[in-house]
């Protein structure tokens, strides 16, 4: 059969392509029908070829297309702004940005703690006391004493001991004030001789008169300061009540309180966080227990030295040394200096030198024997870290900061050491009341 154009049709199933009548003939060859292409057909071919070259060059015209180097290299993508910054500078800037975010968060936390110090400090002291008294409560509970009764017995015994100590200190101060004033008056001559032996010309009598005159001149300021002191005493009493209330519940329901707090951790890391918290509290138990033992040894040693040399106020000074031992480094130095000054004012320079020798001997015993033996395993803190922690605590929160800085460092160190440990045990295998549990197990060999 033939198509309407008069050409024979291709056989059915043939793979021979049929020529299209609208396709332009190749350049330099005659059309299939035998007619010669005219000038118009040649112009169409040139125009189509021009458009084909423009399309293959990306649609660009002008000098960019005519440049053989640009045509050979092709279009290059423009580098991103991130790639234009040197890698070390980019890493340093990203690290600084993260550090600024962390510093801002830490500053906000410190600000909140300082603003809420009336609540934070009593609760922190309650945690320290719970670390000291919780082993006693458990010891009674293991001997079939109900937990509520055990908590009550420990609290009553602790309050009775504290009240008796305060009563003895206050009564000693009241009874010995007149004696100390008389002894200081008698020793003014020896103090004047000691002052004359120095390069500085100091008149002890004139200095005492100037102190009394300064007190009279600033009587109004002292009176207004007494009102502030009354407000401070009110805050202290409120903090003491809050501390007592929190301590009772920590001793009685400590496990339930921690069971609720641990729910704040992610479920996948809850077991790891639980173990870290148990080890941190075990470190706190070891720190408080060792500090109390060191404070008792310091108070007994310096108190016996003061009693042997005849210095008055032995019990108040021993109590002061006991309290000062809870502030590492600074507390021992300040309380020892107070004991030496009292000995100098009441008994003279020879007795003061003897007391100074006793204080130095006790402090050396504390630093080289008691601290390494009692705190060596439970609390691993470098002396520089202790000194810096106490200094930062004093700057941020005064005496309370100095008291809580080192325990906080001990807790954080134990928690971080547990979190980064290569292997860990189940939470039930860690006893938070045993200081030996503060350190994670060693890594497996190989």
C-alpha angles and dihedrals in degrees: 000000000000130000123238091263090067096247121122114259121242115257117261112270093016118144093209108119117231115235117245116233094211095054113101117247118248116268113268096016129100121247118263093251092056098248121131118243113245130220092272091056091050091051090051090053092050091048092049091047090051092052090047091055091047091051094049091050091059098262094289123132134183130047094337090066094041092052105096093198093054091044091052095045095046127207113324119208116243112250117249119249089246090060092051092062114083112251097237091050092048093050092047093049093048091048091049091050091053091046090052090052091049091047091051091051092048091048090051090050092050090048092053092047092051093047091048096039091124087066102027098052096051091047091049090050089049089055090052092049091047089055088054099043103033093081089055092051092050091047090056092043092053087057091060097265110141112251094240093052091045090053091049093049093050093046094048092047092049094048091047091052092047093047093048092050093049091047092051092048095049094045091049091051093049095047096045101044096090091046092051092049090052092048092049090051091051092048096051089097094054090045090051090052090050090050091050090054090062123080089247119084104227125169106206094197093051090046091054092049091051091052091052092047091050089053091052093047093051097043092120092050090049090050093053088046089055089059089052089048089053089054089048090050088053090052090048092052092048090048091049091053091048091048092051092048093049092045093055093054093042091055094044103036103018094128094050092048092052091045089060095043093051090061088075090070120087113270093239093053099033095103092049092049091048092054092046091051092049091051091047092053090047088054089050091051090052092047095050093044093049092045092052092050092048091048091051091051092048093048093047094046097047092038092055090048092052092047093049092052094046097245113159125234093043095156097046091046091048090050090049090052090050092054093043091057089070089068105065120228097348098054096054092048095049097045091046090051091051091052091050093049092050090050090049093050096045107030106021137248097303093057090043090056091050091050089048090055091050092050093049092048092051092047092050089051089051096048100044104031115017101040097048094043099043100034102025098098104027099043120036106186127147115233090240090055090050093050093047092046092052091047093050091046092052092050094048103037110003118223093353090053092050090050096049101035099083096043088051090051091049092051094047092047093052093045094049092045089053095046094053095043115125092230135015140190131232117284093244090059092063117080108205092201096059114082092207089067091065094092123068119238117271120264118268115256119254 
